[in-house]
């Protein structure tokens, strides 16, 4: 199976058609963006690292019985995935308070959230991916009630599987952003799961090993991503 036409190019990936209508290739770029692409840079090797971390994490989810779009890795930067219809809702599940949640609600940085908090965002770059409610989702006809419930259920399952997975590797899963797609009538976890989409802190030191290093000019971005790769994949 070979990659052919570019179907879509986003900030961090290209989606390529294959010679099968059922599958696509995700090509992971080294580009990094933050604050709705107002900040941009190239992080050497980021695409390779994120591809391999995502592949490992998707495999862990599959072993736990959670449906994903992942099929297999194709190269260092590419994975084969099921072709899905993306639901334009980002589901963020938070185990600790940080980032925009602290700014919006005045919570203490690092505060434990028990139970984990689920937030929904409209996947729309032109609008800045705004926070939305389930009523907004219904108004915009982005998903029906059953699909909303299933995305939230799967997000909770993903979180429950990945919390101990990362902890066993010395990493605290602070929060993660999930995207979902529909393949053959089934909702599956799609996109990627990597330091671009998760906040991961070192369990002992609290050092941030994720995209926040790029967002907030903390330095050593490439090294942080490679450290996550080493712990997750090596």
Order of alpha helices (4+ residues) and beta strands (2+ residues): beta-beta-beta-beta-beta-alpha-beta-beta-beta-beta-alpha-beta-beta-alpha-alpha-beta-beta-beta-alpha-alpha
